[in-house]
């Protein structure tokens, strides 16, 4: 009898161990791709990891962009987080604050072994301050990145009587060309179109992203490298005001659709696609990517154009704000070891390459060996080749969230879009609008 009981106990232990092994999983919440190829590449990387780690599984949930952040915040509040989260707005609206508040796991052991593989701006963009420890460390894993591009319809430009070579490269000339010459010529032909689709709402992250580009053009940085605010400095305030006045003028001069004051992030794309606007800025290559995905080669290769931004006022070289898209592991993750193992696999160039390229150029690689390939450098591609030029020959600037976590909240509130609305809708002076904005930046960022 004792032998049978012992055997039963031994069998139970063995069964329990097997069951535990079979049930070991890594819970992953991931932004659902805009294109099928993105999701397929992610699933292929998961399959490779699972085959290399018998008995371990990835429990993947693909979540639409609009739901990703709210679902993650709810999980944090409920203390029931996934092991890994990847959201396209994490870096813009949340990860720096999560790191500051001790919500994220330090992932230096995942990222640092690959540090020599990343472009120079990448590691600093995922290095964040933890207020609980008083130290900065790596709290996110870089997947890909975005910056601001500028697109226009080449055939609409031709219809207005101009060629690509006619586009000025100086700051004032560039904008007056679209708002005055091109729009004016098309309006004279009876076309109710606008020169530029210019995001101007609190609902669109494109608004503050574009404002950051304009700030850089005017030589303004709101924070220093140590995260200290500069907005109290009179020269910084003056530059912010000039940038705000320039930003608003495009709207008030009638160069952008009146509805831009209430646009979401999709609306500048939509107005461009339906040819209500001739040109638009956009913080990814999603606009030409749509036509590539639609297999409309004529639009992609012949009609839609991507152009490098002009120099800033006075010939100042433009610095492109770069936002690095981030995957994170939560401090309350139930399987940190498994999460780090999977992410170490996904970050290998052979796995990251098909995932990034699956976005059809929407996002740019974080690694030179993935960027310096025909996919990006082929001169026959009129969009990805220009993006490659921007990233590799232009000046790159980190988002202010990298130095000061408070800008996550400021971007979430979109205090920059609010200031624009104060002038356009509420008819405030630019002085009053900029002072309200600076007061809020000081309130959260000091």
Secondary structure, DSSP 8 states (H G I E B T S, - for coil): -HHHHHHHHHHHHHHHHHHHHHH-EEEEEEE--SSHHHHHHHHHHHHHHHHHSTT-EEEEEEE-HHHHHHHHHHHHHTT---SEEEETTHHHHTHHHHHHTT-B---HHHHGGGGGGB-HHHHHHTEEEETTTTEEEE-SEEEEEE--EEEEEHHHHHHTT--GGGS--SHHHHHHIIIIIIHHHHHHTT---EEEE----SS-HHHHHHHHHHHHHTT--SB-TTS-B-TTSHHHHHHHHHHHHHHHHHHHTT-S-GGGGG--TTHHHHHHHTTSEEEEEESSSHHHHHHHHTT-HIIIIIIEEEE-----GGG---EEEEEEEEEEEBTT-S-HHHHHHHHHHHTSHHHHHHHHHTTTTSSB-SBHHHHSSHHHH-TT-TTHHHHHHHHHHSEEEE-HHHH-THHHHHHHHTHHHHHHHHHHTS---HHHHHHHHHHHHHHHH-
